[in-house]
Amino acid sequence: MGSAWKAVADDNRRQVLLILRDGEKTPSEIARHFSFTLPALSTHLRVLKDAGLVGERKEGQRKFYSVNREGMSDIADFLDEFWDENLRKLKQHAEAKERKKNRK
């Protein structure tokens, strides 16, 4: 999981993941969202791919990249632990307010 966290530590790579969220795209399609060069984008894509966060599919000479949802699961599971605790606390708070209201 360490390489995944290192990969998403970069703002540009997080933006690439957001761009790919809705489906696969070619490097040219991704590059339209950035001011850096295609070789720089290739470096970001390689880091994401090596971390298991992005998949690559070749069709002839063209490459298509997409989010690897399985690779993202470790990060999502970790972050969910924070939400689960917050949701539990919110539920307890709402239930306590309801009990207090019903006692009046």
N, C-alpha and C positions, 0 to 999 in steps of 0.2 A: 504494500500500500504506500510505502514511502515515495516511490517514484511518481505515483499518481498525485500525491500532495505537492511534490516539487513541480510537476507539470502544470498544475492549476494555480501555482503561486504567481504566475506571470499573467498580467492583465490581458495581454494580446491573446494568449492561449485560452483564457476563459471566454473571451469574445468569440474566438473560433468555435468553441463548443456551443455557444449560444446561436451562432449562425447555422451550425449543423443540426441544431435541435429539431428542426422541422423536416429534415430529410437530407439525403446525400447531395453533395455538391462537388464540382470540379475545383481544382486550385484557382482557376481564373475567376470562377464565380465567388469564391471566398475572398480573393484578393481585392475585389471591387470595394470591399468594406474597409480597406487599410491603405495607408500611404506608403508602406514599405514594399520592397521588391518581392518578386516571386521566389527567388532563392531564400530570402528571409522567411517567407511564409512556409516554404518547404522545410526549413529547420524547425519551425513551430509544429508543423504537422508530424514530423518525425518524432519529436519529443512526446507529443500526445499519443502517437501510435505505439512507441516503445513502452509507454506507461500503461498501455491497454485501454486507453480512453477513446481512441478513434480507430475505426476500421477502414481498410482500403480495398477497393474493388477495381480491377482493371478490365477495360473493355476495349480491345485493340490497343491503340496508343494512348487512350484516355484513362485517367485515374479518377475515381470517385471516392470521396471521403464521407464517412457518417459517424455519428456518435455510437460507441460501443456501450450499450446500456449495462451489460454485465460488468464491464470494467468500471463503470461509474457507481456500481452498487456498494462498494466498500466505503466510498466517500458519503454516499447517500445514507447508508446505515449508520455511520458515525454521527452525521448531522441529525438524523432522526432521533437519536438518543436525547438531544437537547429539546426537540419538539415534544417528544413523549413526556418528558418531565414537566415542561411548561403546560401541556394540555392537561396532565393529571392535576397540577396545581389550580388551573383555571376551573376544572370540573369541581374540585373540592370547594373552591371559593363560591362558585355559583350555587352548589348544593347547600352550603352554609347560609348564604343569603336567602335562599328559598325557605330553609328551615326557620330562620329568624323571622321572615315575613309571615309564615304560617302560624307562628306562636303569638302574633299580635292580635 
